[in-house]
Structure formats: structure tokens, C-alpha cells
Amino acid sequence: MASLPVEILFGLYLGILTGIIPALVSGVLGFLFKYVTNVTIPGLGVVVLSLAIAGANGGLMALNDPTIIGSGGRFVVAIIVVLMLSLYAHSQGDKLGASVPRRLNLRKLTARTLNTDVVELVGGRGQVRVTVSGDVGDMEGYPALPADLRTSIRDGEWTFPVDVPLVELETRFADRLRSEFDLADVSVRLDENARATVSAAPPVGALSKRIPAGKRAVSVNALLPTGLAAGDDVDVVAGDRTVSGTVLSVAGGSKAARESATTDGGVDTDAPAPASASTAPGGDGRVTLAVTRPDAETLLGVSSAERLVVNSHGVRREFELISLLRRSGRRFRTLTVREGGLLDGVTVGEAAVRDSYGVAVFAVRHEGTWRIAPRGGQAVAAGDSLVVVGTREALGAFEEAVA
């Protein structure tokens, strides 16, 4: 029989040899349970699991041979070593599961952010000035950009708030270019220094782009009411038929109407009327309408319209709502949730924004989708957009906590 120190050393060797796999399994299970369910596996469960795995591992390694196990001393030491390794590994895995962020996803791992050197503070709020880097490229399948349009895009500077993700900033810049230059298509790529690589397509068919699908554009001579503008719905009486359409553009008008519309004396009323105007000064003129195909054939068969009547659009209820809110001292504001803020990783109901800050959440943009009048269970994460309403003071306090 070997001496006691030799038996202890032999037991340590056997415990380490058979306890490696139980320790790994205990550590991984401890991490997964804590990360997924936020529950810690009881120590008794770790002991039973590690002993079972150690027994199977020892059997596979033929460590249960009597010549290897020898006296009971080395066996007891091996069991103690296995349990200590497993409990220690489980403890470390549990700590790791508690410290790793639970909302770690591919979007956050691949998210690009702006360099802090390009952020400007104006009125206490951060903004970034976007500039176009290099020459503006052409879009495949479209005509080449005119030189003057290419220069205007390249030399322009645009300012945006910095409280939006870089991907959202690219979308906003593309929409800005599309609306400002009436581009048929545009592609934008921003780097961390707010330098944009732009490819764009020139405007194509300005009038045809304004015609709704399934409609035709027809111009008719008519007595134009003063103030007629593109977008108005009108009824045109042509012979025994009445045609309904939407105004695309107006042109012409009487000299007297143009004189009455002139307020600064800077317009030559003897000059011919412009080919197209945003609103009609009134009098005889020509209007271009978007109508259905049968109605287009009707209008093409008459030289001029007998009467042109403008239809009312009614009251814009959204404007009326905003007016009511303003009269009651309320304001709208759009905010972007910052990482680690009040609403990052919780639901609207859990944050209790109405009770805590006196504001109401009207809409939430979560994972790229807008949800109107969200319920209390609506999840919110960093980068989401909120439309909130409240007093100016309440919105200011809520913005500091959230955005």
C-alpha cells in the first residue's frame, strides 16, 4: 500500500483527468441557463450532473480498474477534485451569463457609428454636416447626369441630427437629394466621417411622373378660377358630360387678373403669361388634368370647357388635431432611443412614461416598422423612433431620459 502523500497525489491526478469534461459541461450549462432564463442552476444539480458525467468518463477511460483505483483514499480525493472543478466552472459560467448583454444581435454588432470629430453642437443639440466625397456617379439603366446637376449635388452641404443610426442617416440623405433635385433614383453610402458616396439618376419625364397609374393627361381651355393650383380636384363640363379630374398644372390667365395679383409692381403685365404657374391668376387659360382614358377621349373632342368647378377637399383632420393640441399647450416631438436609455430593452408599459413623465407615446418605429398607438407590451430598443406628445417641459425631461 502506497503512503498517504502518494495516495493524495494519485487522487488529484485521477480527479483532474476525469473532471475536465464535467467542468466544461457545468460551465456551459451555467452560462446558458443564466443568459437565457436568468436562472442559476442549484449546486445540488451541478454535483449530481458532474458525478454522473465523471463516472461515465472514468468508465470509458477504464479508470474503474481495481489496480488504478486502489484504496478508497485516492477515490475520495478524485471525487472532491471533480466536484470542486465542476462547481468552480459553473460559478464562472453563471457570472458570464449575467454580464453578457441579452439584446446582443447582428444589427448591433454590424452597426456603424459617426466619428465624434464630425459632430457639431448647435443650441445644445448635436448635428452633423454631410458632404459628398468624389464625383457623383451615374445609376445603371438611367441616362447620365447633366454636368450642372452633378456639380450642384457635389458642392452642396446638408445638416442632419446625429441622434439617428448611420443607416437611417443614409436613408434621410437619399430622400433629401431625391426631393430637392427631383431625381429619378439615388444611392448613398456614408462613412464614419460623414462623407457620402453618391450615385444618382436625372429626372425623367417630369409630367408623366405626376400622373397617377391608369390616368391620362389632357389639356383644355377654360375660364380658370383665381388660385387654382396643381392637386385640386375639379369637374369640367364639356357638352352634355361632366368629367372629374385632378389638376396637374395651370397656364395663362387674363391680363386684368395678373394685374390684380401683382402686389409689388415688379411684374410686367404686358408680357405674355408664363407657360406654367403654381397657381392660376384667374381668367381664360389652359389647365392640364389627370383623367381616366374614356374621359380623356371626351375632353379631346371639345375645343374648350363650358365650365370648370373646383371641388372642396374638406377639412384636413390631422391639421385640426395639431391645432387643438397646440391650443391646449401640447407639442409633438420625434425622439430616437439611445443605448442604455430609459426605454432601451423594455416595453412601453414597463417604462410607465405617462405616469413618470406626463407624455403619451403615439407611435413607435421598432425593427423598421411603425406601430401606431402602441400597447403596453410594445418592445422598444436602442435606435427605435418614438412620436410623443406632451407639454414643452415634459417633452424636454423625457428627451433627456430617453434620447
N, C-alpha and C positions, 0 to 999 in steps of 0.2 A: 504494500500500500504506500502511495506517494505521501510526502509530507504535506502539511496544510498550505503553505505558500504555493507549492506546485499545484495543488488542487484548485486554489483560487485563481491562479493564472490560467489554468486549463479551462475553468468555468467562464472566465472573461472571454477567452478565445471562442469558445462554443457560443456564448451569448451574442457576441458581435457577428459571428458567422451566420447565425440563424435569425438575427434580429434586424438585419438590413432591410429585407423586404417588408416585414410587418411595420417598420418605422416609416418607410416610404408610403405604404398604403394608408397608414394612420394620418400622416401629414396631408396627403392629397384629399382624403375624405373630410378632414377637419376644415381645410380651406374651402372645399365645395359647399359643405353644409352651411358654413358661416356666410359665404358670399351670396349663395342662392336664397337661403331661407332665414339667414340671420340667427340661426340656432346653433348652439355649441353641443357637440356630441358628449354625453356623460362619460366620466372617466371609467366607470364600470364597463360600459360598452367597448371602450378602447382596449381595456385589459382582456376581455373575452375574445375580441376580434384578433388582437395581436398574438395571444396564446394559440388560437386555432391556426392562424397562418404560420406561426413558428413551428407548431407540431407538424403541419403538412410539409413545410420547407425542410425540417430536420429529417422527416421520413424519406423525402426524395433524395436527400444528401447522405442517407444511411448513417446518420448520427445517432440513431437509436440502438446501434450495436452495443451490446454489454461491454465489450472491450474499450469502447470510446467513452461511454457514459461513466463507467467505473463506479465509484462510490457516490452516494447521494449528495455529497458536498458540492462537487463541481456542477451537478444538475441544478441545485438550488441557486448557485451563483449565476448560471446561464439564464435561468428564468428571470431573476432580478434584473440582469442586464437587458434582456429583451423588453421587459416592462418599462424600464427607465427610458430606453431609446424610443419606444412607441409613444409614451406619454409626452416626452420632450418634442418629438416631431409633430404630434397632434397639437400641442400648445402653439408651436410656431406657425403651423398651417392655419390655426384659428385666428391668430393675430394678423396674419397676412390677409385672410378673408375679410376681416373687419376694416382694414386700412385701404384696400383697393376700392376705387370709386365704382359704384354699382351701375352707373349710367355710362360706362366706357363703351363707345361704339366706333364703327368705322368712320362715321361722319366727323367725330371729334378728332380721331387720330389723323385724318387727312385734311382737316380744316386749315386754311391758310389765313394768316393774320397780317395786318398792316404793320410796317415798321413805325415805331414810336417817333422817329425823327421827322416823319412827314405829317404828323398830327399838329394842327394849329388850334389854339384856344381863342375863341371869339365869343365874348359875352358869357364866359363861364362854361361854354359847351365846345366840345371837340369837333373839328371839321377837317376834311382832307381835300386838297386840290388835285384833281386828276388831270394829267397831261398825256397827250398822245406821243408815243415813242416811235421814231422812224416814220416811214412813209405809210399812207393809208392804202391797204391792199384792195384788190377787186374780188368780188364774190363770183365763184364759178357758176356759169349759166346765166349771168347778167352782163349787160354792156359795161364798158369801162367807165369809171367816174370821170366827170369833167374836171379839168385842172383847177378851176376856181373853187369847186365844191371840195375837192381833195385838200386844197390849201386851207379852206375855212375850217374843216374838221381837224387838220393837223395843228393849226395855230390857236385853236380855241382852248380855253381852260374852264373846267367845271368844278363846282364845290359841292360836296356831299357830307352828311353827318358820318362820324366814324363809329357810331353805335350799331352798325349792321355788319353781318359777316361779309367777307370778301366776295363770296359767290353772289350774295344779294346786291352788293355794290356793282358788280359787273352787269347784272340784270338792269339795275336802275340807270346805269350809264348808257347801255344799249337802247333802252326806252327813250332816254333823253335825246340821243342822237337821232333816233327814228322819227320822233315827233318834231324836233327842231328843224331838221333838214328834209323831212318828208321822204326818208329813204325807203326803198322797197324791202331791203333786208340789211342787217348789220350783225357783225360778230365782234365781241370784245373779250380780251383777255388781260387781266390786271396782275401786276406783280406786287411784291411787298412794299415797294416804294411808290405806289400809286401811279406807275407808268403803264399806259394802256397800249396794247397792240390791237389795231382796228382794221377790219375788212368790211367794206360797205358796198351796197348796190345803189345806183342812182334812182331817182323817182321814175317810174314807168307808168304812162297813161294816167295822168292826174285825174281827169274826169271819170274815166272808167273805174278807178278805184273807189270813187264815191257812190257809184251806182250799186244799190243792193242786188243780191243774186236774184235772177229771174225778172229783173226790171229792164226797161229801155229808157234812154234819154231822148226827149223830144223838145224842141224849142218852138214857142208860139208867141205871136204878137198879142198884147193885151194891155188894158188900162191897169197899171200897177198901183196898188195901194202904197202910200208912204210908209217906209220902214220894213217892207217885205224883204226877207233875208233867207239865205240858204238854211234848210232844215224845216221851214214852215210847211204845214200841210194845207193844201188848197184844193178847192173844187173849181174846175174850169167848165163853163157852159159853152159847148160847141154844137150848134144846130139844135137838134132835139135830144141830145145826150149830154150828160154831166159826167165828167171824168175827174177822178180823185188822184192826186199825185203829191210828191214831195219836191220842194224847190231845191235844185242843185246850184243854180246861180241866177243872177238877175243882171240885166244890162239896159242902159238907156234911161229915159225919163225926160219930162218936159223941161224946157229952159226955165220957166217960172218956178217949177218945183226945186230946181237946183239952186236958183237964186234965194229962195226962202230957206233952203237947207244950209246956205253959206252963212256963217256967223262971224268970220274973221276978215272977210273981204279979200282973202288971198287967193280966191279961185276965179279963174277967167270964165264967166258964164257964157261967153260967145264961143268958147272952144267946144268941140264935139264931146258928147258924153263918152265916158270911158267904156271900154269893151266889156268890162265886168266889174261889179262892185259888190261889197259885202252886204249892203242894204240898198233898197231902191228908194230914190228921192221922190217917187210918185210921178204919175202921168203916163203917157204912152211909152211903152218899152217892150223888151223881149225877155221872156223868162224860160229857163230850161228846167224841165220837170222829169222826175223818175216815175214812170207809169208802167202798167202791165203791157204785154205785147198787143192784145186787142185794142186797148185804149190808145196805144201809140199809133196804130193804123187809123184810128178815128181822128186824132189830132193832126196827122199828116194830111188828111183830106180837107182841112179847112185852112183858110188864109190867115184868120185871126180869131181870137176867142171873143165871144159876146160879153161875157162877164168872168171875173176871177174873184173868188170869195176865199178869204183866209179862215181856216178853222182854228178854234181855240184848243190849246194843249191842256187847259185847265191849270189848277194849282199844283206846283211841284211839292208833294207832301214832305219830301226829305228836307227841302229848304224851310218849309213851315216848321218842321220839328226842330231844326237847328235854331231857328229864330225863337221858338218857345224856350228852348234850353238856355239861350243867351239871356233872355229877359228874366229868367229865374236865377241867373248868376252861375250857370253851369257852362263848362267848356269841354270840348273833345280833345283828346291827345293820343297819339300813337307812340308806343314805347316798345323797346326791344329788351327782352330779359337778359341780364348779364349772368355770366357763370358765377355760381356761388351766391346769387341774389336771393331775395325773399321767395320767389316763385320757382327757382331752379330745382327741378326734381320733385315737386309736389303738385297737388291738384288745386283747382280754384277754390274748392270748398275747404280744404285743409288750411289754405293761407288766410281765409276769412277776411278778404280785402275790404268788403263793405263795412264790417264791424270795426276793423282795425284802422282803416284809413278813410272811410267815408266816400269811396269811389265805387263805381259799378263797371264791371267788365262786359262790354258789348260784343266783342268778337276776339277770337284767338286764332292766330295762324300757327298751327302745330304740324311739323313734318311736311311743310309746303301746302297745307290745306287750311282754308279759312273755315272756322266754325262760328256761326252767328248765335248769340245768346247762349253761351256755353253753360252746361250744368256744373254742379259742384264736383263731379267726378272727372272733369276735363283735366288731363295731364298737361303740364307746362314744363318746358326745359329751356336751357340757355339757348339764345338765338331766336326764340319764338317772338312773334309780334303780338302786341295787345292793343286793342282800341278801348280806351276807358273814358268815362265821363264823370265829372265832379267839379267842385269849386276850384278856383285857381290855387288856393293854399293846399287843399287836399291832394290835387294832382302833383304839386311840387314835392310834397312829402312822400307821396307814393313813388314818384320818379326816382328820388334819391335812394329808396329802399330796393327798387326793382331794377331800374336801368342804370 
